[in-house]
Structure formats: C-alpha cells, structure tokens
C-alpha cells in the first residue's frame, strides 16, 4: 500500500497504515469484541496519529462512511499504543447505566465505565443524508439483556498508533468507504484480504453485539 498521510485543519496528522477485514471473533488487545450477527463484518483501520499536546485525539469523533448507501458507522472498538512494550490504551465508556434485578446500578471492573463527563463526539458530526449505524452491546444474559452503546474517550497520547474497529453490513462490503475525523474526510478506504485467526480462549467478558 502506498503511504497516505493527511493533516486536519486542527493540525492532527494521520497516516494510514492498513485497512483490512478481520475475524469476527478475534481477540483485540486484552478484550474481545465478538460480532455474533452474520449480517455484520468486523473491519480494522490502522493509523499513526500525531496531534498537538493541547488538542488530544477524540476517538469518538472517528466515523466510517459508506458513501454509496449513505451509512455512517460509529467506531465499535479501539486499541492504542505508543510502542510494543506496556499495556495498550483501551478507553471504552458506556452511554447507558446498567441495573440489576433489584434496580441497583451495576459498576464492575469488567464493564466499560459510565462517565457523563467523558464527552461522546459522534453525534456532533452528523452528516445530512446519512444514517448513523451503531452496535448495541449486550452486557447481560441473552434472556435478560443489558444493552448499551459503547463509545471511546479522549486519548492520553499525542503520538501513537491506533487500531480502529468497525462492524459494517456484509451486504455492502464492496461499497465505497471513507474514514472521517470530526467533519473532515481523511482517507478513501479499500479493504485488504481477510485474515482469519484461530479461535482463542476467552479471558475477559465478551462484548457481544445485541439485536436490540
């Protein structure tokens, strides 16, 4: 792939490293995003980002556009890292509170945090004529679902590599795609050949896509 580099009006430099389809149940970092709906396909866009120290990257401001079918996809998962040493940055947040059968709010280490002070930027950059597509993740049992949309916060890094994962509709895999940051087109996206991975044992709770 020929190197593609874009610089936004806010002086965020983004370099496209790779864009590919991935196994729907592949392990991502120390978490696992398992897409259980056969109508969806998980894809990954790997980019190198350098941003001003006083304007860190807002992950929820990334979106993937299907320009033929006018669909705007929310970022479904994210892993960021500055090098090969150390834990990756995983900063998911829930948009909804979750309660147990007695009506008590559930907050656990395996749940993405619910934090109203962490802004979700996705809706700030809606595009006229496009339908937003968001995957609701079930944090409960199938018979007693606890669905919530997950978004990703502001990174602590100013120079890092980001793996951006989206769950897109299989029937439109061959469509034309563009990666956006906020209200700016960054790149045209073309998928590399799918990489299948061998099944791995679950170490953390699955982030299962819900039909709700």
N, C-alpha and C positions, 0 to 999 in steps of 0.2 A: 504494500500500500504506500502510495506517495504521501509524504508528510503533509498534513493540513493544519494550519495554525490560524487562529482568529483572535482578535483583540476587541473586546467590547467597548462601548462608549464610557464605561466606568473603569477602563484600563485593566480589566481582567483578561489575562492571556490564557487561551485554551488550545491545547494541541490534541488532535485526535490520534490515538494510538491503535485502536482496534474497535471493530463493531462486529458482533457475531451472535448467532443463536446459541443457546446453551441448554443443557439437560434440565427439564422441568423440576427435577428433584435434587439437583446438585447442591452440595454444601457451599455456602458462601461465608468465608471467614469462620467465625465461631458460632454463627447462627445458621439456620436453614430456612430458606423460602421454598416451600413445596407448593407448586401450582397443581391443583387437583382437577381443574376443569379442562377437558380435552379441547375446548374451544379456544384456549389460550396457549401462547408460546412465550417462554421466557427468553429475553434477549439482553445482551450486555454491551454497553458502550464504555470503553476505557479511554480516559482522557488525562492529560497532565495539565494542572491548573496552577497559575501564579497570579495572586491577587494582592492588591495593596493591603498593608497591615491594618489600616483603618477601615477596610471595606471587605471583610472576610466573605467567602462564598456562601450563599444561602442555598442549600441543597434543594429545598422545596420549590425553588424558582426554576429548576430544570424541568422541561417537558419534552415529549417526543410527539411530533405531529405527523399524522398520516394525511398528506395533502390531497390525495385523490378522494378519500372518503370523509374528509373533514372531521377527523377524530384527534383529540388532544389527550395524550396519555400522561397520567401522573407517575412520577418516579416511584417504583414499587420496592426497591431495596438499594442499599448503598454500602460500600466499603471504601474507606480512605486510608492511605498510608504514605509516610514520608520516606520509608526505606524498608528493607526486608527484616529488620530487627525490631522487635516490640510488637505490641498488640495493635491490630488495625482499629481505626476510628469507626465506631458503629453508633450512630446517634438517632435512633428512631423515637418518635413520640406518637402517642395516641390522640386522636381527635375526640374520642368519647370516653366518658367514665364507664367503669365496669363494676357491676354489683353482684353479690352472691344471693342465694335464695332468700336470705333474711333481710335483704335490702342494704347490707353493709358494703361500702365501697372496697373493692379489691385493689391492693397495690402490692405487687410482688416483684422480686428480683428478675423473674423471667418475663415480665411484662414490659413493653415499652412504656416510658414514663408519660403520665398525663400532666402537662405543664402549660397553663394558659399563657404564661409569659414568653414561651418559645413560639414565635410567630410562624404561621404557615403562609407562604407567599404564593401558593399555587393559584388561588382564585384572583389574586391581584393582577394577573396577566392573562385573563381570559381573552380569547380571540373571537371576534364576531364571525358567525357562521360555523364555528367548530363546537362539537360536543365533547365535554370533558368525560374521560373514561377513568374510573378509579376502582381499584380492587378492595373490597372489604374483607378483612382478615378475621377469621373466627378464632377467638381466644378461649372459647368454651368447648363443650362437647357437642357432637352433632345433634343430639336430641335436645340440648339446651344451649343453643348458640349464644355467644357473646361477641358480636361483630363490631369492628371499628376500622375506620380508615387510618392508615399509618402514614405519617409524613416525616421528613428528615430535617434536622435543625441546621444552625449555622456552624460551619466547621471552625475548629481552632487553628487550623493550618493556614499558612499563606502561600506555600509552595509544596504541592503534593500530587499524588496520583489518585484518581477517583474511578471506581468501578460503579457505573450507573446501570441499574437493572430495571427493565420494564416488562410488564406482562401484556402482550399485544394479541389481537384477534388473529387466529390461524388463517382464517379465510382471506385476510388482507396482507399476508406475509410478503407478497410480491408487489405491494403498493410502493409509492414514493414517500420516503420519510425524511424529516428534518429535525435536528436537535436544536432546541431553543434554550436560551438562558434569559430569564425575565421576558422582555418583549423583543428580543433580538434573535434572529436566526444565526446559528453558529456554524452548522455543517449540514450538507446533504449526507444521508446515511444509507449505506448499502451493506447488507449482511454477508459476512464470511460464512463458509461452510460450517454446519453444525458440528460441535464437539460433544460427543456422548461420553458420559462418565459412568464408571461402575457404581452401583448402589453402595452407600456408606451407612454405617450405624448412626442412629440419631444420638446426639449428645445434649442437645438443647430442645426445648419445646418447638414443635413445628409451627411455622407461620402459614397456616392453611387458608387458602382462598375460600371464601364463603359464597354461597349462591345468593345470600340475602343482600 
